[in-house]
Amino acid sequence: MGWRRQFLSFVVVGLSNTTVDLGIFNLLFALRPTANVNWLIAYNSVAVVLAIVNSYIWNTRWTFRRGAVHTGSRVWRQRALFAGQSLLNILVNDLVVLFIAPYLMAIHGLPPRLASNVAKGVAMIVASLVSFGAMRFLVFPGS
């Protein structure tokens, strides 16, 4: 699969990840609305972890299937690399939310729900670009 087609597949998987990520984030926010950045980071982390599980399933079976390892000792290396890029994804996501959501609430006076979702959207875009690079060149380099 050429890199353009692979990137398109990655985008489709990303859309399903976005659905999971935003759905869980907003469900948690609806259950316990807050402007407290610590809670927002907790909601974000839970949502990102569930989206990462979705990502792993679809990317290993579709987007990067040629580079995916399903048996043998290499599978553990690949899973460890995927876990590493996942931690990076969570870190990038949380840092963007941490800095942007309070800024939007304090400086621009946006309501917490709107500020949180705008920050979440920016975080998802930045983390997705980092994630694609990590998966294409480190986790599934033969794809």
C-alpha positions as CSV (number, residue, x, y, z in Angstrom):
1,M,0.0,0.0,0.0
2,G,1.4,3.4,-1.0
3,W,1.9,6.0,1.7
4,R,-1.0,8.1,0.3
5,R,-3.5,5.2,0.5
6,Q,-2.0,4.2,3.9
7,F,-2.4,7.8,5.2
8,L,-6.1,7.7,3.9
9,S,-6.6,4.5,5.8
10,F,-5.0,6.1,8.9
11,V,-7.4,9.0,8.5
12,V,-10.4,6.7,8.4
13,V,-9.2,4.9,11.5
14,G,-8.6,8.3,13.0
15,L,-12.2,9.3,12.4
16,S,-13.3,6.2,14.4
17,N,-10.8,7.1,17.1
18,T,-12.2,10.6,17.1
19,T,-15.7,9.2,17.7
20,V,-14.5,7.1,20.6
21,D,-12.2,9.9,22.0
22,L,-14.8,12.7,21.9
23,G,-17.6,10.4,22.8
24,I,-16.0,9.2,26.0
25,F,-14.6,12.7,26.9
26,N,-18.0,14.3,26.6
27,L,-19.8,11.5,28.4
28,L,-17.4,11.9,31.3
29,F,-17.9,15.7,31.1
30,A,-21.7,15.3,31.0
31,L,-21.6,13.0,34.1
32,R,-19.4,15.5,36.0
33,P,-19.1,18.9,34.4
34,T,-16.0,20.8,35.6
35,A,-13.7,23.6,34.8
36,N,-11.0,22.0,37.0
37,V,-8.1,21.2,34.7
38,N,-7.1,18.1,36.7
39,W,-10.5,16.5,36.0
40,L,-10.2,17.5,32.4
41,I,-6.9,15.8,32.1
42,A,-8.3,12.7,33.8
43,Y,-11.3,12.6,31.3
44,N,-8.9,13.2,28.4
45,S,-6.6,10.4,29.5
46,V,-9.4,7.9,29.8
47,A,-10.8,8.9,26.4
48,V,-7.4,8.8,24.7
49,V,-6.6,5.3,26.1
50,L,-9.9,3.9,24.8
51,A,-9.2,5.5,21.4
52,I,-5.7,4.0,21.4
53,V,-7.1,0.6,21.9
54,N,-9.5,1.2,18.9
55,S,-6.5,2.5,17.0
56,Y,-4.3,-0.6,17.7
57,I,-7.1,-3.0,16.6
58,W,-7.8,-1.2,13.3
59,N,-4.2,-0.1,12.4
60,T,-2.7,-3.6,12.9
61,R,-5.5,-5.2,10.9
62,W,-5.9,-2.7,8.2
63,T,-3.7,0.4,7.8
64,F,-0.3,-1.2,8.7
65,R,-1.2,-4.9,8.2
66,R,1.8,-5.6,6.1
67,G,4.1,-4.3,8.8
68,A,2.1,-5.8,11.6
69,V,3.6,-8.8,13.4
70,H,1.0,-11.3,14.8
71,T,3.2,-14.1,16.1
72,G,6.7,-14.7,17.4
73,S,9.1,-12.7,19.5
74,R,8.8,-9.6,17.3
75,V,5.2,-9.1,18.3
76,W,6.3,-8.1,21.8
77,R,8.8,-5.6,20.4
78,Q,6.1,-4.1,18.1
79,R,3.6,-4.0,21.0
80,A,6.2,-2.3,23.2
81,L,6.8,0.3,20.4
82,F,3.1,0.8,20.0
83,A,2.8,1.3,23.8
84,G,5.6,3.8,23.7
85,Q,3.9,5.8,20.9
86,S,0.7,5.5,22.8
87,L,2.2,7.1,25.9
88,L,3.6,9.8,23.7
89,N,0.1,10.3,22.3
90,I,-1.4,10.6,25.7
91,L,1.3,13.0,26.9
92,V,0.9,15.3,23.8
93,N,-2.9,15.2,24.2
94,D,-2.8,16.0,27.9
95,L,-0.3,18.8,27.5
96,V,-2.3,20.5,24.8
97,V,-5.5,20.3,26.8
98,L,-3.6,21.4,30.0
99,F,-2.4,24.6,28.3
100,I,-5.2,25.5,25.9
101,A,-8.4,24.8,27.9
102,P,-7.5,27.1,30.9
103,Y,-6.3,29.7,28.4
104,L,-9.6,29.7,26.5
105,M,-11.6,29.8,29.7
106,A,-9.5,32.5,31.4
107,I,-8.4,34.8,28.6
108,H,-11.3,34.3,26.1
109,G,-14.1,33.6,28.6
110,L,-15.3,30.5,26.9
111,P,-17.6,28.2,28.9
112,P,-15.7,25.1,30.2
113,R,-17.5,22.6,27.8
114,L,-16.6,24.6,24.7
115,A,-13.1,25.5,25.8
116,S,-12.4,21.8,26.7
117,N,-13.7,20.6,23.3
118,V,-11.7,23.2,21.3
119,A,-8.6,22.2,23.3
120,K,-9.4,18.5,22.8
121,G,-9.8,19.1,19.0
122,V,-6.4,20.8,18.8
123,A,-4.8,18.0,20.9
124,M,-6.2,15.3,18.7
125,I,-4.8,16.9,15.5
126,V,-1.3,17.5,17.0
127,A,-1.2,14.0,18.6
128,S,-2.5,12.3,15.4
129,L,0.3,13.8,13.3
130,V,2.9,12.7,15.8
131,S,1.2,9.2,16.1
132,F,1.2,8.7,12.3
133,G,4.9,9.4,12.1
134,A,5.7,7.1,15.0
135,M,3.6,4.3,13.7
136,R,4.8,4.5,10.1
137,F,8.5,4.8,10.8
138,L,9.0,3.0,14.2
139,V,6.1,0.7,15.0
140,F,5.2,-0.7,11.6
141,P,8.3,0.3,9.4
142,G,7.7,-2.4,6.8
143,S,4.3,-1.1,5.9
